[in-house]
Amino acid sequence: MRLALPLALAVVIAAPAARADEDDLPSGKIGLFGAIRQNLGELGKSYGNGWMMGIDALYQPMRPGQTWSFGLAWSAAVIGRFGADDIEVADSPLKIVEMTAGLRMRRALSDTVPHYLFVTGGGAVLRTSVPVPPDDKRLYYGGYGGFGYERFVLSSSLLSFEARYSLLGQGPRSVTVLLGMGWGSP
């Protein structure tokens, strides 16, 4: 968590340097998101659906008329809560903190309206309030992959919708649907 604020500030500070002219779209974004998560596998048997809230940031410069762009993304779910689905689970509710960092590829859908499809993937760290399956640990590392849609609204605000699968590897697996609103910096 100590890295959360410095990473977010680095994205916002670095964003103005990529600006080529006055017509550029925002290169950086910092925002808030809400999410619904479905745990899968052994964890899903004990703790099913839950919700998360957090902050995210990205740096992805793109000029009007450009079709493809590549960027960096970061997020931290600072609050996550799941109720026990199994009555034998004494440690209820499950609380989590999750951080992700990865790469993004964005494709413009139109030259006139700034809206995009994107794919993303990278690494994730998950910390839970109690030991959870599959290894009965509280700290897991793995990967994530996702895709989504985003659209600039009100000139520099970015509305996004994303579906994400994590943790890739040996950790607890989940499917998450995120809805976010961010504010850009040219």
N, C-alpha and C positions, 0 to 999 in steps of 0.2 A: 504494500500500500504506500510505502514511502516514495516509490517511483511514480505514482499516479500523477501528482501535480506537476513535477518537472517534465514528464513526457507530454502532458497536455499543453503546457506552456511552450515547449519546444516546437510543437506543431503549429501553434498560433503565431509564434514569433517568426518561424521560418517561412510561413505562407506568403507574406508580402514580397519576399525576394524573388519569387517566381513570376511575378506580374510582368507581362510583356507590353500591354497597352491598356488604355482606358476601357476597352470593351471586353476584357477578360472576365470570366466567371470566377467566383471565389475559389482559391486554390486550397485553402485550409478550412476545416470545420471543427468546431467543438460543440457538443450537444448532449442531450439527455435522451434516454430510451426507457421504455417499459417492455417487458417480455413475459410470455407464457412459456413454460418449459414442461415437457413430458419426459420423465426419466424412463430409461429402457433397461432391459435385462434384470439382474438381481436387485439393483437399486430401485427399479420401477415397481418391483413386487412389494417393497416396503414403503417407498415414498413415490407417489405417482406424479400428479400435476402440481405445479407451483408457479409462483410469479417472481420476477426479478425487476430491479430498477438500477440504473447506473448512469455512467457518463461514457462518452466515446469521443474520439477525435480522428481526423484523417487529414492526410496531405495528398492531394491528387490534382495537380495543375491540368487544366484543359481549356483550350481556346474555343470560341464559337466557330463552328464549322469543322472542328476536329472530330473524327469518328471514334478513335480508340485512345485510351490513356491508362497509364499504370500509376499506382500510388501505394501508400502505406496507411494502415489502419490500426487503431488501438482502442480497447474498451475495458472497462472495469465495472462489473456488476457489484456494486457496493452493498446491495441488500438483495437477498434471495431467501424465500421461505417456502417450505413444503410441509404439509401435514402428513402424518403417518396414515397409510392405507391399510397397514397390517396392525391389528389390535394387539399383537404380541410385541410390537416395537414400543419400548418404554421411553425412548428418547425422542419425544415429539415436541415441537416441530423441528425439522431439519433446517438449519440456516447455512447459507453458503456465501462465499466471496469468490469471484472468478475474474481473472484477467486474461486478455488475449492480445496478441500482436501479430500482424500478418501483412500480406500483400493483397492488392486489389487490382482487378482489371475491369475497366468500365467501357461500355459501348453506348454511344449516343443513338437515340431512336429518331431524332428529328433535328433539322437545322434551325427551325423557328422556335420550338418550345424546348427549353433545357430539361430533358428527362432522359433517364439512362437505365440500362440493365447492367448488373455487375456480378462478378464472382469474386470470392475472397477465400483465403486459406492461410493458416499459420499455426502458431503454437498457443497453448492455453495452460493456465495453472488454476487448479480448483482446490479450494480449502473449505472443509465442512466443519460444522460444530460438533459432530460426533463421528466416530469411525463408521465408514459405509462400505458396502460390498463394491467390487469383488474381492478386495484384499484387506478389508477392515482397517483402512488407514484414513487419516483426515486430510492428507495432502496428496494430490495427483497431478501429473504432468502428461500432456498429450497434444494432439493436434486438433484442428477444427477445419471445416469446410462449409461454405455457404454460398447462397445466391440471393439476389434481391432486385428491387426497383427503387429508384430515387428520382426526385423532381425538385427543382428549385421553385420556391414560391415566395412571393413578396421580395423579389430581387436577390436577396442573399441568404434566405432561409432554405434549408434543405430538409425535405420530408422524405423519410426512408422506411422501407418495409423489407425485412430480411428473414430468411429461413436458414437455420444453421444446425449442423450435426457435429457433436463433439462428445466426448473426448475420443479422438482416433487413437488407437493403441490399446493398452491393457486396462485403462481406467474405467470409471462408470460412464455409460453412454447416455446421451439425451438428444432430443430434438427441441430446438428453441425457435420461437417466432418473435421477432423484435419489431417494434414500431418506434421510430425515433424522429426527433426534430432538432436540427442543429443550426448554428449561425456561422456564416462564412466570413472569411477575411480574404480580400483580393491580393 
